[in-house]
Each structure stands twice: as C-alpha cells, then as structure tokens.
C-alpha cells in the first residue's frame, strides 16, 4: 500500500493554493482520498502518521522494529 501526498485538482477549487494538498491511499488500481484542503506540511505529517500505523511490526531478538512503508509526494 502506498500513502501519497498530492496537490488537489477538482477538490482544491476555491481553496487558497497553500491549502490545496490531499492525502491518498493507493493499492494497485484502487485509491481512497483520506483528507483534502491541507497545507503541504500537514499533508506530509498525516501521510507519515498513516504510514507508521500501516507499517508491520516485526519481532527481532526481543524487540520490535517497524518495516518501512512507502510514501510518495
């Protein structure tokens, strides 16, 4: 699964350019827009938090270590 940060198009009509960013989840040819109308920094923070949540946790020698999820912007 990919978490993407993108500049909105139709969803950003009437919004100031600095609030025209969106966060999208993508798997294969399926997508879900999670949030629209964000600043770029807010969209990137949200994408990172979602990626952290989706990242599988592996047990290694008594400790946990996350795998990296993919973030695109």
The first five atom37 places (N, CA, C, CB, O) and aatype in JSON, in Angstrom:
{
  "aatype": [20, 20, 20, 20, 20, 20, 20, 20, 20, 20, 20, 20, 20, 20, 20, 20, 20, 20, 20, 20, 20, 20, 20, 20, 20, 20, 20, 20, 20, 20, 20, 20, 20, 20, 20, 20, 20, 20, 20, 20, 20, 20, 20, 20, 20, 20, 20, 20, 20, 20, 20, 20, 20, 20, 20, 20, 20, 20, 20, 20, 20, 20, 20, 20, 20, 20, 20, 20, 20, 20, 20, 20, 20],
  "atom_mask": [
    [1, 1, 1, 1, 1],
    [1, 1, 1, 1, 1],
    [1, 1, 1, 1, 1],
    [1, 1, 1, 1, 1],
    [1, 1, 1, 1, 1],
    [1, 1, 1, 1, 1],
    [1, 1, 1, 1, 1],
    [1, 1, 1, 1, 1],
    [1, 1, 1, 1, 1],
    [1, 1, 1, 1, 1],
    [1, 1, 1, 1, 1],
    [1, 1, 1, 1, 1],
    [1, 1, 1, 1, 1],
    [1, 1, 1, 1, 1],
    [1, 1, 1, 1, 1],
    [1, 1, 1, 1, 1],
    [1, 1, 1, 1, 1],
    [1, 1, 1, 1, 1],
    [1, 1, 1, 1, 1],
    [1, 1, 1, 1, 1],
    [1, 1, 1, 1, 1],
    [1, 1, 1, 1, 1],
    [1, 1, 1, 1, 1],
    [1, 1, 1, 1, 1],
    [1, 1, 1, 1, 1],
    [1, 1, 1, 1, 1],
    [1, 1, 1, 1, 1],
    [1, 1, 1, 1, 1],
    [1, 1, 1, 1, 1],
    [1, 1, 1, 1, 1],
    [1, 1, 1, 1, 1],
    [1, 1, 1, 1, 1],
    [1, 1, 1, 1, 1],
    [1, 1, 1, 1, 1],
    [1, 1, 1, 1, 1],
    [1, 1, 1, 1, 1],
    [1, 1, 1, 1, 1],
    [1, 1, 1, 1, 1],
    [1, 1, 1, 1, 1],
    [1, 1, 1, 1, 1],
    [1, 1, 1, 1, 1],
    [1, 1, 1, 1, 1],
    [1, 1, 1, 1, 1],
    [1, 1, 1, 1, 1],
    [1, 1, 1, 1, 1],
    [1, 1, 1, 1, 1],
    [1, 1, 1, 1, 1],
    [1, 1, 1, 1, 1],
    [1, 1, 1, 1, 1],
    [1, 1, 1, 1, 1],
    [1, 1, 1, 1, 1],
    [1, 1, 1, 1, 1],
    [1, 1, 1, 1, 1],
    [1, 1, 1, 1, 1],
    [1, 1, 1, 1, 1],
    [1, 1, 1, 1, 1],
    [1, 1, 1, 1, 1],
    [1, 1, 1, 1, 1],
    [1, 1, 1, 1, 1],
    [1, 1, 1, 1, 1],
    [1, 1, 1, 1, 1],
    [1, 1, 1, 1, 1],
    [1, 1, 1, 1, 1],
    [1, 1, 1, 1, 1],
    [1, 1, 1, 1, 1],
    [1, 1, 1, 1, 1],
    [1, 1, 1, 1, 1],
    [1, 1, 1, 1, 1],
    [1, 1, 1, 1, 1],
    [1, 1, 1, 1, 1],
    [1, 1, 1, 1, 1],
    [1, 1, 1, 1, 1],
    [1, 1, 1, 1, 1]
  ],
  "atom_positions": [
    [[0.85, -1.17, 0.0], [0.0, 0.0, 0.0], [0.89, 1.23, 0.0], [-0.97, 0.0, 1.22], [1.93, 1.26, 0.67]],
    [[0.5, 2.23, -0.74], [1.23, 3.49, -0.82], [0.4, 4.59, -0.18], [1.58, 3.84, -2.28], [-0.82, 4.62, -0.3]],
    [[1.09, 5.49, 0.5], [0.47, 6.7, 1.04], [1.03, 7.85, 0.21], [0.76, 6.88, 2.6], [2.25, 8.05, 0.16]],
    [[0.15, 8.6, -0.43], [0.58, 9.66, -1.34], [0.14, 11.03, -0.85], [0.05, 9.4, -2.74], [-0.96, 11.19, -0.32]],
    [[1.01, 12.01, -1.04], [0.7, 13.42, -0.81], [0.67, 14.06, -2.19], [1.75, 14.12, 0.16], [1.63, 13.92, -2.96]],
    [[-0.41, 14.76, -2.5], [-0.56, 15.31, -3.84], [-1.29, 16.64, -3.77], [-1.33, 14.32, -4.76], [-2.03, 16.92, -2.83]],
    [[-1.07, 17.46, -4.79], [-1.81, 18.71, -4.93], [-3.17, 18.37, -5.49], [-1.05, 19.74, -5.86], [-3.27, 17.7, -6.52]],
    [[-4.23, 18.81, -4.83], [-5.57, 18.52, -5.3], [-5.87, 19.22, -6.61], [-6.59, 18.92, -4.25], [-5.22, 20.21, -6.95]],
    [[-6.85, 18.73, -7.33], [-7.27, 19.4, -8.57], [-8.72, 19.85, -8.37], [-7.14, 18.45, -9.82], [-8.95, 20.97, -7.92]],
    [[-9.67, 19.01, -8.7], [-11.08, 19.37, -8.53], [-11.4, 19.63, -7.06], [-11.99, 18.26, -9.08], [-12.21, 20.5, -6.74]],
    [[-10.77, 18.88, -6.17], [-11.05, 19.03, -4.73], [-10.52, 20.34, -4.18], [-10.46, 17.87, -3.96], [-10.92, 20.76, -3.09]],
    [[-9.6, 21.0, -4.91], [-9.0, 22.22, -4.39], [-9.63, 23.49, -4.96], [-7.52, 22.23, -4.68], [-9.18, 24.59, -4.65]],
    [[-10.65, 23.35, -5.78], [-11.3, 24.55, -6.35], [-11.81, 25.45, -5.23], [-12.48, 24.14, -7.28], [-12.47, 25.0, -4.29]],
    [[-11.49, 26.72, -5.35], [-11.93, 27.69, -4.36], [-11.07, 27.74, -3.11], [-13.33, 27.4, -3.97], [-11.33, 28.56, -2.23]],
    [[-10.07, 26.9, -3.01], [-9.18, 26.91, -1.85], [-7.93, 27.7, -2.19], [-8.81, 25.45, -1.41], [-7.5, 27.73, -3.34]],
    [[-7.35, 28.35, -1.2], [-6.06, 29.0, -1.47], [-5.01, 27.94, -1.8], [-5.61, 29.86, -0.25], [-5.08, 26.83, -1.26]],
    [[-4.04, 28.25, -2.65], [-3.05, 27.25, -3.08], [-2.31, 26.57, -1.92], [-2.04, 27.89, -3.98], [-1.93, 25.41, -2.02]],
    [[-2.1, 27.31, -0.84], [-1.38, 26.7, 0.29], [-2.23, 25.69, 1.06], [-0.89, 27.78, 1.24], [-1.71, 24.99, 1.93]],
    [[-3.52, 25.61, 0.76], [-4.42, 24.64, 1.42], [-5.04, 23.69, 0.41], [-5.54, 25.39, 2.19], [-6.19, 23.27, 0.56]],
    [[-4.29, 23.34, -0.63], [-4.83, 22.53, -1.72], [-4.23, 21.13, -1.78], [-4.6, 23.23, -3.04], [-4.33, 20.46, -2.81]],
    [[-3.61, 20.68, -0.69], [-2.95, 19.37, -0.68], [-3.9, 18.3, -0.16], [-1.67, 19.41, 0.17], [-4.79, 18.58, 0.65]],
    [[-3.69, 17.06, -0.63], [-4.51, 15.94, -0.18], [-3.62, 14.75, 0.16], [-5.55, 15.55, -1.24], [-2.46, 14.69, -0.26]],
    [[-4.18, 13.82, 0.91], [-3.51, 12.56, 1.24], [-4.37, 11.44, 0.69], [-3.28, 12.39, 2.8], [-5.59, 11.42, 0.88]],
    [[-3.72, 10.51, -0.01], [-4.42, 9.42, -0.69], [-3.74, 8.09, -0.34], [-4.45, 9.64, -2.23], [-2.52, 8.02, -0.25]],
    [[-4.55, 7.06, -0.17], [-4.04, 5.7, -0.03], [-4.24, 5.0, -1.36], [-4.75, 4.92, 1.14], [-5.29, 5.14, -1.99]],
    [[-3.24, 4.24, -1.8], [-3.33, 3.54, -3.08], [-2.84, 2.1, -2.92], [-2.52, 4.27, -4.17], [-1.79, 1.84, -2.33]],
    [[-3.62, 1.19, -3.46], [-3.2, -0.21, -3.57], [-3.63, -0.66, -4.96], [-3.82, -1.13, -2.42], [-4.82, -0.7, -5.27]],
    [[-2.65, -1.0, -5.78], [-2.92, -1.42, -7.16], [-3.69, -0.33, -7.87], [-3.7, -2.77, -7.19], [-3.22, 0.81, -7.94]],
    [[-4.87, -0.63, -8.4], [-5.64, 0.38, -9.12], [-6.75, 0.99, -8.26], [-6.25, -0.22, -10.37], [-7.63, 1.68, -8.78]],
    [[-6.71, 0.74, -6.95], [-7.73, 1.28, -6.04], [-7.14, 2.41, -5.22], [-8.28, 0.16, -5.09], [-6.0, 2.33, -4.76]],
    [[-7.92, 3.48, -5.05], [-7.46, 4.62, -4.25], [-8.57, 5.11, -3.33], [-7.0, 5.77, -5.17], [-9.76, 4.93, -3.6]],
    [[-8.15, 5.71, -2.23], [-9.06, 6.36, -1.29], [-8.41, 7.68, -0.89], [-9.36, 5.45, -0.02], [-7.27, 7.7, -0.43]],
    [[-9.13, 8.79, -1.06], [-8.65, 10.08, -0.59], [-9.03, 10.19, 0.88], [-9.25, 11.28, -1.44], [-10.21, 10.1, 1.24]],
    [[-8.02, 10.4, 1.72], [-8.22, 10.42, 3.16], [-8.53, 11.83, 3.66], [-6.98, 9.88, 3.87], [-9.37, 12.01, 4.54]],
    [[-7.86, 12.83, 3.1], [-8.06, 14.21, 3.55], [-7.76, 15.16, 2.4], [-7.15, 14.54, 4.77], [-6.9, 14.9, 1.57]],
    [[-8.5, 16.28, 2.36], [-8.26, 17.33, 1.37], [-8.21, 18.67, 2.08], [-9.37, 17.33, 0.27], [-8.64, 18.8, 3.22]],
    [[-7.68, 19.67, 1.38], [-7.64, 21.02, 1.94], [-6.57, 21.24, 2.98], [-8.96, 21.35, 2.52], [-6.72, 22.11, 3.84]],
    [[-5.5, 20.47, 2.91], [-4.42, 20.58, 3.89], [-3.28, 21.43, 3.35], [-3.9, 19.2, 4.28], [-3.14, 21.6, 2.13]],
    [[-2.48, 21.97, 4.25], [-1.21, 22.57, 3.83], [-0.27, 21.42, 3.48], [-0.6, 23.5, 4.96], [-0.5, 20.27, 3.88]],
    [[0.78, 21.72, 2.75], [1.71, 20.65, 2.38], [2.32, 19.99, 3.62], [2.82, 21.19, 1.46], [2.42, 18.77, 3.69]],
    [[2.73, 20.81, 4.59], [3.36, 20.23, 5.79], [2.38, 19.37, 6.57], [3.91, 21.34, 6.69], [2.76, 18.32, 7.08]],
    [[1.12, 19.78, 6.66], [0.12, 18.97, 7.36], [-0.14, 17.67, 6.61], [-1.19, 19.76, 7.53], [-0.3, 16.62, 7.23]],
    [[-0.19, 17.74, 5.28], [-0.4, 16.53, 4.48], [0.76, 15.56, 4.65], [-0.57, 16.89, 2.99], [0.55, 14.35, 4.77]],
    [[1.98, 16.08, 4.67], [3.15, 15.21, 4.86], [3.16, 14.58, 6.25], [4.44, 16.0, 4.63], [3.51, 13.41, 6.39]],
    [[2.78, 15.35, 7.27], [2.71, 14.79, 8.64], [1.66, 13.69, 8.71], [2.39, 15.9, 9.67], [1.91, 12.63, 9.29]],
    [[0.49, 13.94, 8.13], [-0.57, 12.93, 8.15], [-0.13, 11.68, 7.4], [-1.86, 13.5, 7.53], [-0.38, 10.57, 7.86]],
    [[0.5, 11.85, 6.25], [0.98, 10.7, 5.47], [1.99, 9.88, 6.29], [1.63, 11.17, 4.15], [1.95, 8.65, 6.25]],
    [[2.87, 10.54, 7.0], [3.85, 9.84, 7.83], [3.16, 9.07, 8.96], [4.88, 10.83, 8.42], [3.53, 7.94, 9.26]],
    [[2.16, 9.69, 9.6], [1.44, 9.01, 10.68], [0.68, 7.8, 10.15], [0.47, 9.99, 11.36], [0.65, 6.75, 10.81]],
    [[0.06, 7.93, 8.99], [-0.65, 6.79, 8.4], [0.34, 5.68, 8.05], [-1.44, 7.22, 7.14], [0.07, 4.51, 8.3]],
    [[1.47, 6.05, 7.47], [2.49, 5.05, 7.13], [2.98, 4.32, 8.37], [3.67, 5.71, 6.42], [3.16, 3.11, 8.34]],
    [[3.2, 5.07, 9.45], [3.62, 4.43, 10.7], [2.57, 3.44, 11.2], [3.89, 5.5, 11.78], [2.91, 2.36, 11.68]],
    [[1.31, 3.81, 11.07], [0.22, 2.94, 11.51], [0.14, 1.68, 10.65], [-1.11, 3.7, 11.45], [-0.13, 0.59, 11.17]],
    [[0.37, 1.81, 9.36], [0.27, 0.67, 8.44], [1.5, -0.21, 8.42], [0.0, 1.17, 7.05], [1.45, -1.35, 7.95]],
    [[2.61, 0.3, 8.92], [3.87, -0.42, 8.88], [3.8, -1.65, 9.78], [5.04, 0.49, 9.29], [3.51, -1.52, 10.97]],
    [[4.07, -2.84, 9.23], [4.06, -4.04, 10.08], [5.19, -3.97, 11.11], [4.2, -5.31, 9.22], [6.26, -3.43, 10.86]],
    [[4.93, -4.53, 12.26], [5.93, -4.59, 13.32], [6.46, -6.01, 13.38], [5.33, -4.15, 14.7], [5.7, -6.97, 13.49]],
    [[7.79, -6.13, 13.31], [8.44, -7.45, 13.38], [9.12, -7.61, 14.74], [9.48, -7.62, 12.23], [9.67, -6.66, 15.29]],
    [[9.08, -8.8, 15.25], [9.79, -9.12, 16.48], [11.19, -9.59, 16.12], [9.02, -10.2, 17.31], [11.35, -10.52, 15.32]],
    [[12.22, -8.96, 16.69], [13.6, -9.36, 16.45], [14.34, -9.37, 17.79], [14.31, -8.41, 15.43], [14.53, -8.32, 18.4]],
    [[14.74, -10.53, 18.22], [15.54, -10.67, 19.43], [14.95, -9.89, 20.61], [16.96, -10.2, 19.17], [15.65, -9.15, 21.29]],
    [[13.65, -10.06, 20.83], [13.02, -9.45, 21.98], [12.63, -7.99, 21.82], [13.9, -9.58, 23.12], [12.15, -7.38, 22.77]],
    [[12.84, -7.42, 20.65], [12.43, -6.03, 20.45], [11.62, -5.93, 19.17], [13.67, -5.08, 20.39], [11.66, -6.83, 18.33]],
    [[10.91, -4.85, 19.03], [10.12, -4.66, 17.81], [10.83, -3.67, 16.9], [8.69, -4.15, 18.15], [11.45, -2.71, 17.36]],
    [[10.73, -3.92, 15.6], [11.28, -2.97, 14.63], [10.32, -2.87, 13.46], [12.7, -3.4, 14.16], [9.93, -3.89, 12.88]],
    [[9.95, -1.65, 13.1], [8.98, -1.48, 12.01], [9.62, -1.65, 10.64], [8.32, -0.12, 12.1], [10.79, -1.31, 10.45]],
    [[8.86, -2.17, 9.69], [9.25, -2.15, 8.28], [8.86, -0.8, 7.72], [8.57, -3.32, 7.48], [7.93, -0.16, 8.22]],
    [[9.55, -0.35, 6.71], [9.24, 0.94, 6.1], [8.09, 0.82, 5.11], [10.47, 1.52, 5.39], [8.1, -0.07, 4.25]],
    [[7.1, 1.68, 5.22], [6.03, 1.78, 4.23], [6.44, 2.85, 3.22], [4.64, 2.13, 4.9], [7.29, 3.69, 3.52]],
    [[5.86, 2.82, 2.07], [6.24, 3.75, 1.02], [5.38, 5.01, 1.08], [6.11, 3.09, -0.36], [4.16, 4.94, 1.16]],
    [[6.05, 6.17, 1.04], [5.36, 7.45, 0.98], [5.79, 8.14, -0.3], [5.67, 8.34, 2.24], [6.98, 8.23, -0.6]],
    [[4.82, 8.62, -1.04], [5.12, 9.37, -2.26], [4.59, 10.78, -2.13], [4.53, 8.68, -3.51], [3.51, 11.0, -1.57]],
    [[5.34, 11.72, -2.64], [4.81, 13.09, -2.71], [5.21, 13.72, -4.01], [5.32, 13.95, -1.53], [4.86, 14.88, -4.27]]
  ]
}
